[in-house]
Amino acid sequence: MARFTSPDDLLRLAPDAKSLEVARRLFYSRRWRLLGGDGQWMWGEFLYGHNKAIETAVALTEGRFFCSCRARNRPCTHGLALVMILKNGQDRITVGQPPTWLRSLQFQLDKQRKPATSPKAPPRSDRRAERLALMDAGVDDLEVRLIDYARRGIADTMALREEVWHAAAARLQDAKLPGPAGRLRRIAGLTARDKETAIARTLGDLFFFVRSWKKRHQLPVDRQEELLQVGGLLPKKEQVLEQKGLVDHWLVVGGKTGREEKLTYRRTWFRGERSRRFALLLDYTFGERPFDRSWPLGASFTGSMHYYPGSYAQRALFPYPTAGGRPYDGLRGYERITDMYTNYRRALAVNPWLLSYPVYFQGVKLAVKGQQYGLLDADHQVLPIHPDFENTFSLLALSGGRAFSIFGEYDGYQLLPLSTVTGMGLQPL
């Protein structure tokens, strides 16, 4: 199952140039001990403080980094330094058996790959039926709330306290409806600016979800799957990986992280070179724990992307990526906003519950009207930029007032920019 074939492939996974620079300093450090490897793994302990050690290991063929440090970025500098030692200091490495802490980690990883099944566990079909019954009750409760909001009117609804929205979201979360719960939770965090419009749109989208849910048995199978995913019922990863994958050369074109209660999420968008399809990888981690794998912006990978079922699939799994190893030559974007609108309408006709639509523009400029920023194309059409976007001045500085290329998520109303292209390649926003 070899995927990463050289130290250079692993070093390309570095989250940024600063991490590589710090790793180079750690490469020369004399605080390393127990540097070892067995061909599949490399490990080491980095001393700090009073006889304390940071335990670091790299699964060489899989490109996975593990470290006991508290760094948020993965791979961390300790893991990258290990790879540099493998590349330029192999005389420092002892071939042998992994230490106890690494064997324990390997045992846990093996358990994850082969999950044990309890003989007392109810059949999956029964668990799914119980989950759907709970979700049905939650949808009924949501419908009653939405009708109440409509009777109140938009002014009274806007005046509701944050605790009311959080309580409603908690009830949906208890009903196993994390998707709609997140929409209500975001209402609680809205500022006065554009609050009326945002609430009206969100409640309208939720009511459309409720009506669709109650008629889901009349929908084609693919659309039923998409509706269930919007509600929060996802197929098992094993089922997704059983689907035929799409092999291509994939470029990381944008991403963002955020918090949902005690979870940290990460959305990473890929673009296929030949297929020209986008794929969304959605990862979660608890609290401040780092993600298992890093997807550096502008890095490319070759491999099979496995999409979740649906008539207009976006979310996917990328289990065994291989470092691209060559330039990516498939990034083409819209030059006219009307062309994007046309394709968006087609996508919406296939998946009416499309929450985000990946968009790449080229040759657009930044426009401003009052306090509202937008993208201006050659036809003088303007696409509004999402008010949550906080790096407008950075985008203006990078573009210098000239035409530029930009990638972002379109929600049917506004664009949330995620990255732009400069002379140095893709840059985050």
Phi, psi and omega in degrees: 000032182296133182235313180256121192256353182208159175302327180298322177300319181290322181292335177292347178277358180303135183294332180196172182293327180296321178298320178295321180295316178295321179298324178297322178292321178292331178303321183274355184293148176265010181273357179286141172216163179054039175289121183208173179194161178225017180096327177258326181233154169228142185217166178186163177235131182250117185283142173206159179062215180261094177059030174260151183223139172269125182266122186230139178213153179228126170278102194297316185280338181264344181071034180250136183246138179227133182207145180273002178286171185259014181298140180282324182281138175230131004291145177277175184293330179293317178295320178294324177296322176300317180296322177295324176295320177297324184281317190239359182217049184294340178292345179273352186262134176256127178279127182184197180275146179297151176292170185301316183296327179284323177298323177295318177297316180297323178296318178295321179294321177296322178295323179292324180288330181235077183296134179285143178252128180277132180294340182271351182291139178293155178302152182300323181298321178293318179296321179295319179296320178295319179296316181294323178296320178293320179292323177301317179296321178295322178294321176300316179296319179297320180299317179299318180295317182295321177295322178296319178298320180295321179292325179296322187096158186293327182294312179293324179295321178296333183278354180297142180287160179301324183298328180295316179293318179295322178295318178296320178296322180296321178296319177294321177298318178296333179272014178063040177237066184294332180297300177298328178299320178296325179296317178292324181295325179290331176299321181298333182265006181289145173269175183298327182293125178062018182294318182300312181295317182296318179295315181299317180294316183296314180294324176295317178297320180292322179293323176297321177298316181299312181295323178292320181299318182290343179244021188296332182290347177271355184269156171300159186302316182298319180288327174299317180298317180295321179294319178297322179292323176298321178289331179124003179264104183257149173291158177296149179301325179299322178292321179295317182290342176286339178290153178294130181273164177255110181276128181196176173262114191252135179249134174281110187256346180176164178184167177205157177237159179194180181241140171229101186055243184267003182255144170255128180248158177221125176252123181234125181258136176241154176231127179282138183289311181273316184285336184060025178264148173266152176221139182248123172258123182244117182241149177232148172216153185273129175061231183262009181294141180285160175284154183294325186228147178256142176238085183297138178297132180089350176283152179237149182221149175250138179165186183259121178263125182254113184275146170294150182296148180161160180282336174224077189287138175233307182293143185209172172241142181233080192287322187229072180283145173245138179305134186304311175075005178204163180297148177269133185228052181219015184269100177237142185231173175287141173257342180233135182294327180297326177295321177296317178302319181298312180291327178295319178298322177295317179296321181293328177293330179277317180231094184294346183257027181292112184273330179214141184234117182289133185224134173236120179252150171224145179075029178252163179235163177275129179238154180221136176223106186068239176257007182258122176263155179202176176257133182248126179260184184293338179270007180066024171276144182241131174251117183298144174267140184300136181296341178286347180288123188253000186248037181299318182290328175295319177296320178296321180292319181293323183277334181063026181081359180267172176293146183213172175250146186210145176240142179194183179252127178257129183257014183097347182230316186218163180253131173258103182295141179239330181202161176221164182252127176237185177297342178262011179100200180291134179235136180289154178238000000 
